Amino acid sequence: MEGSLILANGEIFTGKWHGRQKDHIGELIFFTGMGRFQEFITDPANQGKIVIATFPGILNSDLDHSKSESDKIQIGGLISQQDVSLPMNSNGKSVLDIFSAQNIPILSGMDTRALIKRVKTDGEMPAVISSGHKANRLDGHTEAVVAMSGTEYVVQNGNKHIVIINFGYKKSLIQAVSKFGNKVTVVSNHIDMNLMNSLQPDGLIFSGGAGDPMQWHKFFPQYKQLAMKYPTIGLGLGHQILALSFGATVEKMPTGHRNFKEAVIHTESKKVFMSSQNHGYAVNEKDLIKRGLRVSFKNVHDGTVEGLEHEQYPLATYQFHPEQINNPLNELIFNNFFQTVNESKGARIYA
């Protein structure tokens, strides 16, 4: 049957509908990766988004549950140029089977080049993926704040205690931190300062996640207090939230960076690294010095701020995601972080 993608600007694109007849509204983005499709669609940062796949053979991906970044597919819909005549993957199920089992629609046979040109021109925008051709509820669409509740004691024993503040952490983050032999606890992003102090962390990680970072504005004073007190790193959304907590500004990008080979340059060494990125907001470089922050990494292509360090506190943030354990950039990030943690020797650092 035929289905539609209805954009906020009123344009309608049609394709072949696969899945249950259920409309979904979400932000329309595009993914430029030729691989690691499973990691992308299970990333909590993509919760509810409608994704245009630029690689035409994406539906032939072999989905291996062990590579998932969460326990489910996070995106709300998939748009593909590829028509559906698929082989089975190694688990005996096609991408269509797996998406259908989770009630996530796919529109195939789409003109993805025309769609991406529109997004590049007008910017990422709300859209409806629909088994019909009408939509009247696009106005006022906003992404919901994701409140990750509860405390999870992920790794019970270790040399140092690392607490992850959960905005939508990825499984690979746990693997990377655990590699260094640390005790790991995950806590809610709705900060309970008494709980945090009772955990006595040696270091904090503000995880990545979904949504506009300003939606956590009421917690900025607590986030800043924590970053002044404990060695801290922020990743993805966590990078943006910490920058805002220290008085910086963050802007919506016309089109985000969403791939696994985004070039960044280290401002001090001038070395270039390939990074994994998935974001639609960026920290504004203006007035960072006045906030005690200096830029540590920049995007090679568009100059976007990709990393920050604080001049006074043991705080470093990164717009990219260190999910590949044996990657030079990720080793640099975590080696620097754990060196700071070890140098603290359990002492608490106060303003």
Summary of the structure (lengths in Angstrom):
residues: 351
radius of gyration: 20.5
end to end distance: 62.1
largest distance: 63.3
contacts: 1195
relative contact order: 0.13
helix: 26%
strand: 32%
